[in-house]
């Protein structure tokens, strides 16, 4: 399994930009960190108060956030709800199969 969908054009763009900037391909945690930052920014944009409780409620209300690693939501227990990506090798190339988790 993997967090990155190698067949996604959006992830290819992220990977190319990351590689150009840092000189190596991103790890899955690079893409997850990128998504986490923009997910929190999205939550901050929708609230007026900067209190933690207000922010956490805002994050729970974001549904199907479109990130580099795919769309996801956070349930009331704080768990990510997202599709699972399984990577397989076909003729020496990585291919992704996406399943709803």
Helices and strands as residue ranges (DSSP letters): H 9-22, H 28-45, H 52-61, E 65-67, E 70-74, E 80-82, E 84-90, E 93-99
